[in-house]
Amino acid sequence: MKKNIYFLFLITLISCSNQQVQKDLPMNGDYYTINLDAEKEKTIHFSSYFKGVRTIILETSDDCLIGNIDEIQVYDEYIYILDSKKAKSMFVFDLEGKFIRKIGKVGNGASEYIQVYDFTLDMLNNNIFLLDQGNRVHKYKFDGTYLHTITIPGDDFNISFIQFYNGRLFAAYMEWETSKDDYLILEIDPENEKILSRSLSIKYNKGWNESYFLKYGKFFLTPTHNPPRYNQMFMDYIVSLNGEIKPFIKLKSRYLITEKDIGDFRGKDGLRINLENISKSSKSYGVHCFIENENFIYFRLGGRAMFAVILDKKTKEVKLVDHLYNDLIFNNNPLVFIGQFAFSDLKGAYEIWDTQSSALSGFQHSLNNNDIVSDLDKLDQLLLIDAESNPVIFFYEFK
């Protein structure tokens, strides 16, 4: 019996030693630096960066009822949408909003999923990966054909997001028992579930590793035309995943959360962060609504003083903005939409209008006050939208 235990220990040791480890970020390359404490502009118009808006009204039927869009990607004339909480399914629509198909279904069968948290596209091989409960990843073809499932080994961590890029499958993961030697990113063999590498020390997220993230935020920030970008809630860096993980943007501010702040924010049990304590602070955190094209990068920061950041990639000029005035949709009310972008590609950015939120009443109020531009695309159909309708997507074409 002792020999068997020793043999298993030896196999585990060999397996772990074969994993590549990247603990620290290489700081000798080129990356952008953004000072978040610089003077802010009051308002910037959407028309400064976008030349038009197109309305995508998603078909509403019993086969494709969506409660909330948790993740969206657009590729090859199709929109891939995940509703992980209400419908608990993945849907495919065309760019006119017509429902095409569901990918897989809820159940306990070999080709079924229990609770999908995230998805990612392999655009070279026309495959879809769905992250399921229990650290399982299901692989389907774009047409919905089931291929196989891998289960990422280990029972002491939880996978929260996945990202496929250039033949590599990355996962953002969280250890149940956090230690200073933990990492934030795994690379997994998408065919045989072997863990190939562990990267990015937890110290870059101020030692924090709890399952909480923003409504529109993602740890993987995924424009289809660039290497994936990655950021967790309290990181001072947005990093790029292309071979070696490298800094892409460094954030500087006296209001960024520190390791000491993490301790101060914990609740009475001393274990979990009390989110109310964070919301009452003056700290900034959580990169979300990230979009990127060849000319600029846009994202928002969470916290008590939310604001937008716009970086000119060529001149490196940075604009910090309190509000974006959506003059492509609204005449007089700049605060109804504030750039809650969910995805971008080379052509433009996609914003979700949740019909089951206050956005619906806000839009209707603007209609009654003649605050909507008269030539808005599909305005007649928007007038018919109600709380039973699927979400609406606005596509903003880059200049």
Residue pairs with C-beta under 8 A, 6 or more apart in sequence:
19 195
19 196
19 197
19 198
20 187
20 196
20 197
20 198
20 199
21 183
21 197
21 198
21 199
22 197
22 198
22 199
22 200
22 244
22 245
23 183
23 199
23 200
23 201
24 201
25 200
25 204
25 237
25 239
25 245
25 246
25 247
26 244
26 246
26 247
27 247
29 246
29 247
31 246
31 247
31 248
31 249
31 250
32 248
32 249
32 250
32 297
32 311
32 313
32 316
33 249
33 250
33 252
34 249
34 250
34 251
34 252
34 309
34 311
34 318
35 252
35 253
35 318
36 251
36 252
36 253
36 255
36 256
36 284
36 301
36 309
36 320
37 252
37 253
37 254
37 255
38 318
38 320
39 320
40 307
40 320
40 321
40 322
41 319
41 320
41 321
41 322
42 321
42 322
42 323
43 321
43 322
43 323
43 324
43 325
43 334
44 308
44 310
44 319
44 321
44 323
44 324
44 325
45 324
45 325
45 327
46 53
46 324
46 325
46 326
46 327
46 328
46 329
46 339
46 396
47 327
47 328
49 296
49 298
49 310
49 396
49 398
49 399
50 328
50 348
50 349
50 396
50 397
50 398
50 399
51 397
51 398
51 399
52 328
52 396
52 397
53 328
53 329
53 376
53 377
53 394
53 395
53 396
53 397
54 377
54 394
54 395
54 397
55 376
55 377
55 378
55 381
55 382
55 392
55 393
55 394
55 395
56 79
56 93
56 95
56 96
56 97
56 392
56 393
56 394
56 395
57 97
57 378
57 381
57 382
57 385
57 389
57 390
57 392
58 64
58 66
58 81
58 93
58 97
58 99
58 390
58 391
58 392
58 393
59 93
59 97
59 98
59 99
59 390
60 388
60 389
60 390
61 99
63 99
63 102
64 91
64 93
64 99
64 102
64 390
65 86
65 87
65 390
66 81
66 83
66 86
66 87
66 91
66 390
66 391
67 83
67 85
67 86
67 87
67 356
68 83
68 85
68 86
68 354
68 356
68 391
69 81
69 82
69 83
69 342
69 352
69 354
69 391
70 82
70 83
70 84
70 85
71 81
71 82
71 84
71 118
71 119
71 218
71 342
72 79
72 80
72 81
72 82
72 342
72 343
72 350
72 352
72 393
73 79
73 80
73 119
73 121
73 222
73 224
73 343
74 80
74 95
74 224
74 343
74 345
74 350
75 121
75 123
75 224
75 345
76 123
77 94
77 95
78 92
78 93
78 94
78 95
78 100
78 142
79 92
79 93
79 94
79 95
79 393
80 90
80 91
80 92
80 103
80 119
80 121
80 128
81 90
81 91
81 92
81 93
82 89
82 90
82 91
82 116
82 118
82 119
83 89
83 90
83 91
84 115
84 116
84 117
84 118
88 106
88 115
88 116
89 102
89 103
89 104
89 105
89 106
89 116
90 102
90 103
90 104
90 116
90 119
90 128
90 130
91 99
91 101
91 102
91 103
92 99
92 100
92 101
92 102
92 103
93 99
93 100
94 100
97 393
101 143
101 144
102 144
103 128
103 130
103 140
103 144
104 111
104 112
104 113
104 130
104 138
104 140
104 144
104 146
105 112
105 113
106 112
106 113
106 114
107 113
107 114
108 114
110 146
110 149
111 138
111 146
113 130
113 132
113 133
113 136
113 138
114 132
114 133
114 134
115 132
115 133
116 130
116 131
116 132
117 131
117 132
117 133
117 159
117 160
117 161
118 130
118 131
118 160
118 161
118 162
118 218
119 128
119 129
119 130
119 131
119 162
120 128
120 129
120 162
120 163
120 164
120 169
120 220
120 222
121 127
121 128
121 129
121 164
121 224
122 128
122 129
122 164
122 190
123 224
124 167
126 141
126 142
127 139
127 140
127 141
127 142
127 147
127 164
128 139
128 140
128 141
128 142
129 137
129 138
129 139
129 162
129 164
129 169
129 190
130 137
130 138
130 139
130 140
131 137
131 159
131 161
131 162
131 171
132 138
132 149
134 151
135 151
135 152
135 154
135 157
135 158
135 159
136 149
136 150
136 151
136 152
137 149
137 150
137 151
137 152
137 162
137 169
137 188
137 190
137 193
138 146
138 148
138 149
139 146
139 147
139 148
139 149
139 150
139 190
140 146
140 147
141 147
150 188
150 190
150 191
150 192
150 193
151 193
152 159
152 171
152 186
152 188
152 193
152 195
153 193
153 194
153 195
154 195
156 175
156 176
156 177
157 173
157 174
157 175
157 176
158 173
158 174
158 176
158 211
159 171
159 172
159 173
159 186
160 172
160 173
160 174
160 211
160 213
160 219
161 171
161 172
161 218
161 219
161 220
162 169
162 170
162 171
162 172
162 220
163 169
163 170
163 171
163 220
163 222
163 228
163 230
163 241
164 170
164 190
165 227
165 228
165 241
165 242
166 227
166 242
168 187
168 241
169 187
169 188
169 189
169 190
170 185
170 186
170 187
170 188
170 220
170 228
170 230
170 241
171 185
171 186
171 187
171 188
172 184
172 185
172 219
172 220
172 230
172 232
173 184
173 185
173 186
174 209
174 210
174 211
175 182
175 209
178 202
178 207
178 209
179 202
180 201
180 202
180 203
180 207
181 201
181 202
182 201
182 202
182 209
183 198
183 199
183 200
183 201
183 202
184 199
184 200
184 201
184 202
184 204
184 205
184 209
184 232
185 198
185 199
185 200
185 230
185 241
185 245
186 195
186 197
186 198
186 199
187 195
187 196
187 197
187 199
188 194
188 195
188 196
189 195
189 196
199 245
200 230
200 239
200 245
202 208
202 209
204 232
204 235
204 236
204 237
205 232
205 233
205 234
205 235
206 234
206 235
206 257
206 258
206 259
206 261
206 262
207 259
207 262
208 232
208 233
208 234
208 262
208 273
210 272
210 273
212 233
212 273
212 275
213 219
213 233
213 286
214 233
214 286
214 288
214 302
216 288
216 289
216 340
216 341
216 342
216 352
217 233
217 286
217 287
217 288
217 289
217 302
218 288
218 290
219 230
219 231
219 232
220 228
220 229
220 230
220 241
221 228
221 229
221 230
221 231
221 238
221 287
221 290
221 292
221 299
222 228
222 229
222 343
223 229
223 290
223 291
223 292
223 293
223 343
223 344
223 345
224 345
224 346
225 293
225 345
225 346
226 240
226 292
227 240
227 241
227 242
228 240
228 241
229 238
229 239
229 240
229 241
229 248
229 290
229 292
230 238
230 239
230 240
230 241
230 245
231 237
231 238
231 239
231 287
231 290
233 285
233 286
234 256
234 257
234 262
234 285
234 286
235 287
236 250
236 251
236 252
236 256
237 247
237 248
237 249
237 250
237 251
238 247
238 248
238 249
238 251
238 287
238 290
238 299
239 245
239 246
239 247
239 248
240 246
240 247
240 248
249 297
249 311
253 284
255 282
255 283
255 284
255 303
255 305
256 283
256 284
256 285
257 265
257 278
257 283
257 284
257 285
261 281
261 283
262 273
264 277
265 273
265 274
265 277
265 278
265 281
266 272
266 273
266 274
266 277
267 273
267 274
267 277
278 285
278 303
279 304
280 304
281 303
281 304
282 303
282 304
282 305
283 303
283 304
284 301
284 302
284 303
284 305
285 301
285 302
285 303
286 301
286 302
286 303
287 299
287 300
287 301
288 299
288 300
288 301
288 302
289 298
289 299
289 300
289 308
289 339
289 340
289 341
289 342
290 297
290 298
290 299
290 341
290 344
291 297
291 298
291 299
291 341
291 343
291 344
291 349
292 298
292 344
293 344
293 346
293 398
294 313
294 346
295 312
295 313
295 314
295 398
296 310
296 311
296 312
296 313
297 309
297 310
297 311
297 313
298 308
298 309
298 310
298 311
298 339
298 341
298 349
299 308
299 309
300 306
300 307
300 308
300 309
300 338
300 339
300 340
301 307
301 309
307 320
307 321
307 322
308 320
308 321
308 322
308 323
308 324
308 338
308 339
309 318
309 319
309 320
309 321
310 318
310 319
310 320
310 321
311 317
311 318
312 318
323 334
323 335
323 338
324 334
324 337
324 338
324 339
325 334
326 334
326 336
326 337
326 338
326 339
327 334
327 373
328 373
328 396
329 336
329 337
329 372
329 373
329 376
329 394
330 336
330 337
330 366
330 371
330 372
330 373
331 370
331 371
331 372
331 373
332 369
332 371
333 366
333 369
333 371
336 359
336 362
336 363
336 366
336 371
337 351
337 353
337 359
339 351
340 351
340 352
341 349
341 350
341 351
342 350
342 351
342 352
343 349
343 350
344 350
346 398
347 397
347 398
348 395
348 396
348 397
348 398
349 395
349 396
349 398
350 393
350 394
350 395
350 396
351 393
351 394
351 395
351 396
352 391
352 392
352 393
353 359
353 363
353 391
353 392
353 393
353 394
354 360
354 391
355 385
355 386
355 387
355 389
355 390
355 391
355 392
356 387
356 391
360 385
360 386
360 387
363 372
363 382
365 371
366 372
367 383
372 379
376 382
382 392
385 392
